[in-house]
Amino acid sequence: MKIQDLLKKEVMIMDLKATSKEAAIDEMITNLVDKGIVTDFDTFKAGIMNREAQTSTGLGEGIAMPHSKNAAVKDATVLFAKSANGLDYEALDGQPTNLFFMIAAPDGANDTHLAALAELSKYLLKPGFAEQLRQATSPDQVIAAFDAVSDEAAAEEAKKQEAVKAAASSDKPLIVAVTACTTGIAHTYMAEEALIKQGEEMGVNVRVETNGASGVGNRLTAEEISKAVGVIVAADKAVETDRFDGKKLISKPVAAGIRQPKELIQNILDGKAEVFHAANAGNAATTSSEKSGLGAAFYKHLMSGVSQMLPFVIGGGIMIALAFLIDNAMGVPKDQLSNLGTYHEIASLFKNIGGVAFNFMLPVLAGYIAYSIAEKPGLVAGFVAGSIASSGLAWGKVPFAAGGKASLALAGIPSGFLGALVGGFLAGGVILVIKKVLNGLPRSLEGIKSILLYPLLGVLVTGFLMLFVNIPMAAINTGLNNFLEGLSGSSAVLMGLILGGMMAIDMGGPFNKAAYVFGTGTLAATVADGGSVVMAAVMAGGMVPPLAIFVATLLFKNKFSEEERNSGLTNIIMGLSFITEGAIPFAAADPARAIPSFVAGSALAGALVGLAGIKLMAPHGGIFVIALTSNPLLYIVFVLIGAIVSGILYGALRKAK
């Protein structure tokens, strides 16, 4: 989206007359109505005021972005307005507001308003840009200011692409890298930026391929890999590594790419990395993840499964949650409450579609854990293991109906998330053993192994083993679910305290991911009952650190640079979106003060959620899925309390610049 396409000169107000918040809103809406953008004043104002009732859109630094996705809007538009003296818009920093961007989006315009918010934020975070707008005296000057920044960004991107092309012919050493995190949102690109920036400082060309949520970006070419003096894989999930056969390779978690880029690059330059041998190149050498230790290998395989599972949990879980919301909105008789979510036909459709997606959760988890361990041959065995865990097939002594004799027969004992997790590792291990056993086959049978023997033997052995594994795992899973269902009072507080705190210990690292995986695992058993208290506590804890950054930079301005204060504004969006990683740069720069402060607030938020017994039906989304909590208003209050506590602690402990 290009924001200039929505900024219409004819609706701009270069001298806003209003002196109060509501008067300013009225003046801007009136202009939209007069220009034919909005068809009904009252309908659109109701949407704007409903959004303001949640929290002020006065972001601070003299900027406000009131917005509404509204049936009264004909064309998506951003109205720019400027007040000479400023006015009290109830901004988050308590300061007068003089720049306004009213975003009007039609009801069926997908997420136009959110895209416009994100795009505007990129411009307003540029140093000096807001001041240019304050000095502008005509709509043409406003558009020109946006065009100048847009051209500058395009030039920077072109320069980056030229640098990529020049790297192939440069005399500087070339290092290629791959970054990937489980969600493919924040860590992936933060590691990319850190490695490239550190490489420039060290006189090294670093080419980074990102494995993000939207797919592979800046894919490495065969020529670049051939020329590279070494490879850095900073990833928390499986990435394509066979192409690096014979190259010196370092494999580390993605957090190392963010926090230790200099060390990783220097180790490549000093020749400390070991030569990587791809399994598919005919060598039996162990992978770098195995060399880094059993714990690191376990974590990497688990995260590979979790990253592939999340889209199914998110899509299916939210669809099921919407079914409950639809039935609640349309009304269900008291004697039919047991059918909530399926009472009305439209709700039933939502729930059934969501259920189809949600039912892939366990097979995909197990399948991609096995894939990470044993590559493609592990995929089918892993899917079978996850499906067996989901369906509950297990060996048990059950009498035949006709003969009355006790005999081994199949009985349903679901083992859920834990069974699928164990099944994924079991399937991967089985395939590795089968590969070793079949390693001595004649070369003439090499082609038939991957087509016939691996899938057949993998499914056969894994399937029968899962019939036994399901029995103890089902008992553990049932006990855990009973415990979670009985959470109340002090036990719920303690659970929320621990999991909320874990979300802030390493902000995307093993502790954070362990808490998150545990939370998502509880959804399978609780989504039909209104959601999971555990998941609600986990998300609350994860939202606190970025929001705490904003609080600290707002209340203790003298202790932060201008760049850090600008980053505080960005962290509002990241915190509200449940992207904990936004706080990483601050934690990395001052861990002794930042991390304990963040943990305190996150633990408090999680404990309060547990105490109130608030449930959540979605595994991700932050403020955008707040309606899927059992008490949205109280949930927001608890998150804000945690953020304020963390922000004050961090600001008070931090040394002044």
N, C-alpha and C positions, 0 to 999 in steps of 0.2 A: 504494500500500500504506500502511495505517495501522498503525504499529508497535504501538499499543495492542491491536490485534486478536490479536497474537501473544504479547504479554506477559501470561501467565496468573498471576494472584495465587496460586493454589494451589500452584504449583511454586517460588515465590520463596523464597530463603534469606536471611533478614535478618541472620543471624549465622553466617557460614561458619566452621567449626571447624578446617579444614585449615591446615597450616603449610608445605606444600610444593606445588609445581605439580601433580604427579601426584595427590597426595591431594585437592587441590581439584577436579581433573577427575573423580576417582572419586566424590567427595561429590555433585557436581552431577548426574552421570549416574545415580547411585543414586536420587536424588530423581525424575528423569525416569522411571526404570523403575518406582518405587513408585507413581507417579501414572498409570501406563499410557500415557505418551507414547511411550516407547521400549520395544520388545518384547524386545530382547536386549542385555545390558550389554556383552559382549565385542565384538559386531559394531559397535556404535556407538562404543565406545572406540577400536577399531582405526581407524575413520574420523577421529576427532578427533586421534589421535596421528600418523596419516599426514600430516595437515595441519600439525601442530606441527613435524614433521620437516623440512618445507620451509622454514619460518621461523616464529618465535614469533608468536602472535596477541596477545601482550602489546604493545599499541601505544604504551605510554608514558603519562605523565601519570596513572598509577595505574589504567589501563583495559585490560581484556583482552576479546577477542571470539572465543573458541574456537567453531568451527563445522564442521558436516559435513552433506552431503547423503547420506542413508544409508537402506539398505533396512530397517533396524530401527526407523525412525521412523514412527509412525502419523499424527500430526498436526503440521503446522508449528508450532513453539513457540520462543519466546525465554525462556530461564530467566535471571532476574536474581538475582545473589547479591552479598552485601556482607560484606567481612571487616573486623572492627574494627581489627585491628593491621596488616593488609596482609601479603603474603607474597612470596617471590621467585618470580616467574612467568617469569623469563628475558626480561623486557620489553626492548624495543628501546632504551630510555633507561637501563636498568640499575637503575631505581628500583622500590621495592615496589609491588605491585598490590593494590588493595582493592575495585575495582568489576569485576564479571564479567557478561558477557552470553553465555551459551551458546546458540548458534543451532542448532536441530535441524530439518532439512527432509527430507520424504519423498523417496524416490528419483525419483519421477516428477513432482516439483513444479517443473519448469522451473528457473528461477534464483531461487527464493524466498530462499535463503540470501544471494545477492548483493544482492538487493533489500533484504533486512533489514539487511545491512551498510551499504549506502548510506544507508538511512533513519535508522539509529541514528547514523551519523556526523554527519548534519545536526543532530540534537539535541545531541550531545556537544560540538559545536563552538561552541554558544551559550555566551557568557561566564557563568560561575557555575552552569551547569546541573549539571555533575558534582558540584559541592559540595552542591547541593540533594539529590542522591541519597545523598551520604555522610551527610547529616544526617537522612535519612528513617528512621523507626523502624517503619513498617508498610507492607505491600503497597499499601494505599490511598493512602498518601502518595507512593509511587513513581509510581503511575498518575496521581495528581493533578499531579505535576511534569511528566509528559509531556503531559497534557491542557492545562496552562497554556501550555506552549511551542507546542503545536499551535494553540490558540486565538489566541495572539499572531501566529503566522504567517498564520492565516486573516484576522485583522484587518488585517495589513500588506498582504495581497493585495487585500482589499476596498478598502483605502485607495488602493492603486495603481489599481484599476479606477475608483474614483470620480474620481481625479485625471485619468484618461484622458477621462472624460465631461465633467469641468469644463473641460478644455482648450479645448473647442469654444466655450464662452461666456466664457472668461477674457479680460481685457484685455491679458495678457502676450503677447508675440510667440510664434507657434507655428511650430516647425520640425519637419518630418517627416523620418524617416530610414529607411533599409533597411540591415540588416547581414547579411552572408553570408560564410562561409568555405568552403573546398573540401569539408571533411568535415561541416560544420554542427554541430560539437560545442562546442568551447571558444571560439574567437575570436568566433563569432557573438554569443554571449551576454555575453562580456566587453565587446565594443564597445557593445552595448545599454546595459549598466550604466554604462559610462564616459560615454556621451553624456547619459543621463538625469541622472546625478549632477552633471555639469558644467553642464547646463542649469539645474538648481535653484540652483546657486551664482551663476549669471549672471542669474537672474530671467527665464528663458526656458522655455516649455513645449516639451519635446522628446518627440515620439511616435515610437516605434521599432517597425518591423515586422521580425521575425527570419525569415530563410530557413534554418531549421535542418534537421538530419537527419530530423526527424519531420514536416517540412512547414513551411508558413507560419504563423507565430504573430503574434497581435495585428495582423491585416491592417488596413492603412490604409483609411479610408473616403473616398469621393469628397468629402464635406463637409470633412474634415480637410485633404485635399490642396488643395482650393479655397482654404481660409483661410490655409494655410501661407505664410510669407514666403519660404521656400526649402526645398530638399530636399538631404539629405546621403545619398549612396549609399556606404557603406563595405563593399565587397564584393570578393571575389577570384574570383567567378564571375558569369555573366550573371544578371541579375534583371529583372523586368518593369518597364520604364521608360516605355513609351508613355503611361501614365496621367499622367506628369509633364510632358506637352507644354505649353510656354509658361511653366513655372516656372523660377526660378533654381536651378541644380543644381550641386553639387560631387560628383564621383566620384573616390574614392580607394580604395586597398587597405584591407582590413578592419583591418590593423594601425594605420592612421592614426586610426581610430575609437577605438582603445584608448589610443594614445600622444598624440594631438594633438586631443582633443575640443574644447578651448577654442579652438584656432586655427580648426577647421572651423566652429564655431558663430559665432565672431566674423566670419569671412569672409562668411557668409550675412547677418549683421546689417549689415555695412558695405557690402553690395551688390557685393562683389567676384566673386561667382559669375556665370557666363554663363547666359543663357536657353537652356534645352534645347528642341530641336525634334525630336519623334519622327519616325522615318523613315516610319512608317505614317500620319502626318498630312499627307503629300503634300509635305514639304519634303526637300530633299537635303542638309540640314545634317549635318555630321559629328557623331559621338557624342562624349561627353566623354572616353571612353577613348582615342579617336584623338587628341584634343587634348592628352592627357597624355603623348604620345610613342609611338613605334613599339614600344619595349621594353615599356612598360606595357601596351599593347594586346595584344602577343603573349602576355605572361604571363597576362592576364585571359582571353583566348580559350582558352589551353592549360588553365588551371585549371578552366574551365567544362567542358571535355571530361573532365578527370581526375576531377572531383567526381561526374560521372554514371557514370563507368566503375568507380569503386571498389567499389560494392556487388556488381557482377558478379565482379570479381576476388576479393573477400573471400569471397563465398558459394561460388563455383565452386572457388576455390583450396583452401579448407578442406575442402570435400567430397572433392576429389581426395586431399588429404592424409590424410583419415580412411580412405580406401580402402586406402592403404598401411599405416596403423596396424592396420586390421582384419586384413589379410593377415599382417602380422608377428605379431599376437597369436594368430591361428589356426594359423600355421605354413605354410610353403611349402617343398617339397623343393628341394634345392640345384640340381637340374637344371631347375627351373622358375622360378628367380629372375628370369628375363627377363619373366615374367608377373606379377611382384609388383604388386599393385593390382587385378588382374583374375582371380586364380587361383580365389578362392572367389566364389560367386555373389553373396553380399551385398556383398562388396568391389567387385565389378564394377558392381553397381547404383549404389553411391556414386560410383564414378569416372565412370560414364556420365552421371549426373545432373549432377555437378560439371562435366564436360566441356561439357555443353550451356550451362550458365551462363557458363563461362570463355570459350567461343567467341564470346560477345557482346562481349567486352572491346574488340577492335579496332574493330568497326563503331560501337559506342557512343562510344568516344573520338573517332573521326573525325567522327561525326554531330553530336555536341554542340560540337565545335570550330567546325564549319561553321555550326551553329545560332547560336552566339555572334556569329559574324561577320555572317551574312546572315539571321538570324532563321529563321522556319519554312521558307521555300523552300530554305534550305541543308541542312535535315535529311536529306532523301532522298538528295541528292548525296553528303553526308558519309558516310551509312551504306553507300552503294555503294562509295565510296573505301576505307573500312575493310574491307569484305568482300573487295574485290579484293586489298588488302594481305595479308589473312589467307589467301586461297585461292592467291595467287601467280600470277594471270593476268598475262602479259606477252608482248610481241611478241619473237619470236626466230626465227632462221633454222633451220628443222627440215625435213629431207627427207620428202616424202610416201612412205608405205610402198609404194604401187603404182608411181607413175611415176619415183621416184628423183630428181625435180627439187627443187632447193632453192627454197623459197617461204616467205612469211611465214605462220606458223601460231602458234597459242597454245601456250605452254609454261609449266609451273608453276614460278614463282620467288618464293616467299613473301618479303615484305619486313618482316613482323612489326610490332612496336611503332613503329619509326621510320617505316616506310612509311605506317602509319595516321596518324601525327602529321602528316607532310607532306601526306597525302591530305586530312586535315581542313581544313588551311589552303588547299589547292588548291581544294577544293570550295566553300569559302566565297568565295574570290576569283572563281571562275568564276560563281557566282550574282550577285555584285555587278556583274560585267561584263555579264552577260545582262540584269540590271535596267536598266543604263545604256543598252544597245543598244535595249531594248524600250520605253524611256521615251517615244519619239515615236509610239507606236501610238495610233490613235484611241481616244477615251474609251469608245466602244461596245465595244471589245475589252478593257477594263480587267479585267472579271471573269474572262475566260478565261486571263489571264496566270498567276494563282496556281494555277488548277485544272489547266491543261494545259501551258502553255509553259514555266514555270519548272521543274517536275519533269522534263518530257521533255528539254528542252535541257540542263538541269543534269546529268542522268544520262548523256546522250549524250556531252557534251563532257568531263565529269569522268572517265567510264569509259574513254574512249579515251586521255586523257592519262595515266591511271594505268597503262595498259599499257606506257608508256614509263618513267614514274617508278619503277615496280617494279624495273626492271633495276639502276640504280645503288644504289637503297635496299636491294635484296636483297643486293648485294655488301657494303655497309657492315654490314648486319644480321648476315650470316653471319660476317664478320670479327670483329664485336663478340662474338658468341656463342662463337666459337672462343677468343677471348681470355679470356672469362669462365670457360669450361670449363677452360682451362689455368691458372687462377689458383692459385698455391701459393707458399709461401715469402715472399720479400720483396715480390713483386708483390701478393699478397693482403693483406699487412700494409699496404702503401702505399695500396691501394684502400680498405681498412677505415678507415685513419687519416683519409683525406681526406673520405670520405662521412660517417663518424661525426662528425667535426668540423663539417661543413656543417650537420648536423642541429641544432647548438647555436648557430650564428652568429646566427640571427634567429628561431629557435623558431616556425616557422609561416610565415615570410616566404619570399621568392624562393629563397634559398640552401637552406633547409630543404626546400621543396617540390621543388626541382630534384633534390636527393639522393633524396627519396622517390619521385618519378616515375621516376627512373633505376632505383631498386631494384625497383619494381613491374613495370617493363618487362622486367626479367631473368627474372621468374617464368614468363612464357609459354614460354620455351625450357628452363627448368630444373625446373619442378614435377614432370615425369614422371621426373626423375633424382634426386629426393629433396630438391629445393629449391635456393635460391639463397644463396650465401655473401654476396653483395652485399646482399640483402634483410635477412639476419641482422645484418650490420654496421650497416645503416641503422636498424633497429629498436632495436638496443642503444644506439646513439648518441642516439636520440630519447628513450629511457627515463631517461637519466642526469640531465639538468638538474633535473626536479622532485624526484627522489630526493636529489640533492645539496643542495637547499634544506632537506630534512628533516635531513640529516646536519649541515649548518651550524647550523641553529637548535637542534639537540640538543647539539652540542659547544661552541657559542659563544653561550650563552643571554644573556649580558650585552650582546651586540651587536644583539639583536633585541627589538622590543616584544612584548608578550603577544599582540597580534593577529597579528604575523608568526610567532610560534611556533605559534599555532593553525593558521595557514595551512601551516606545515611539515607538520603531521599530514595535512592535506588532500592535500598534494603526494605523500604515499606512494601514495594511491589513484591519483592522476593519473599518476605515474611508472610504477607497475606496469601501468597500463592503456595505456601508450604514448601519453599526451597531453602532449606537450612543452610546450604552451602554459601549463601550470600555473606555470612559472617566469617568465613574462613580467613580472608586476608587479615582481619583484625585479630582473630585468634592466633594466627601464625606469627604476627608481629609482636604480640604481647601475651603469650599463652598463660603465664603465671597469674595474670590478673583477669584476663578475658574469660578463660574457660571456666574457672570456679564461679564467676559471676553469671555466666550463661546457664550453667548447670543448676544453680540455685533457683533462678526464675523458671526454667523449664520443669524442674522437679515440682515446684510449687503449683504451676499450671496443671500438670498431670495429676497431682494429688487432689486439687480442687475439683477437677473433672470426675475423678474417681469417687470423691465424697458425695457429689451431686448425682452420681449414677448416670451421667449424660452418655448417650449411645450415638454412634456414627455408623452409617451404612455404606460409606464410600472409603476406599483406601488412599485417596489422594484428592487434591484440588483446593485445599485451604478455604478461603473465603467464598470461592465459587461453588462449593458444595455445602455451605453452611446450613442451607435449608434441609439437608439430609441428617442433621443432628436432632436429637430429641428435644433440645432446648437451645435454639440458635443464639438468643440474646445473652443468656447466662454463659454460654460457651465463649462468646466474644469477650465478655467481661473477664473471664478467667484468663484468657490468653493475654489480654491487655495488662492485667495485674502482674502476670509473670514477666511480661516485657518491661514494665515500669520498674519492678524490683531488680531485674537483671541490669537494666540501663543505668539505674542510680548506683548500683554496686560497682559496675564497670567504670562509670564516669568518676566516681569518688576515688577508686583505687588507682586509676590511670594517672601517670605523671604528665604535667603540663608540657606542651611543646616548647 
